[in-house]
Amino acid sequence: MRIYMQIPPTDGRPPRFYHLHLQEDLLEGWTLVREWGFQGAGGRVVRDHFADREQAERAMLAIRDTQLGKGYRVVFMKAQEPGI
């Protein structure tokens, strides 16, 4: 699952982005990767580990909702297809 959000450019600054995606790890857990910053510049990356996909998805959607409240808008969202 992947969600990419942006805030439009303001005051001559480039747009801000917030990217969330889930990765299955080798230890049967899931990692939620969060990346954010200004478009075209180095941003910040944080990884949070979860025991199962359901917990990771709940955390991802809670973060998405928080960022939507701060003015971000979803630009791209893709759910993982079953069996992949």
TAJOLIN-V219447 format. One record per backbone hydrogen bond with DSSP energy under -0.5 kcal/mol. NH is the residue of the N-H (numbers start at 1). CO is the residue of the C=O. If there is no record, write none. Layout:
NH,CO
NH,CO
This chain:
2,78
3,20
4,76
5,18
6,73
7,16
13,10
16,7
17,37
18,5
19,35
20,3
21,33
22,1
23,31
25,29
28,25
30,50
31,23
32,48
33,21
33,31
34,32
34,46
35,19
36,44
37,17
39,15
41,38
44,36
46,34
48,32
50,30
56,52
57,53
58,54
59,55
60,56
61,57
62,58
63,59
64,60
65,61
66,62
67,63
68,64
69,65
70,66
70,67
71,68
72,67
73,6
75,4
76,4
78,2
84,81
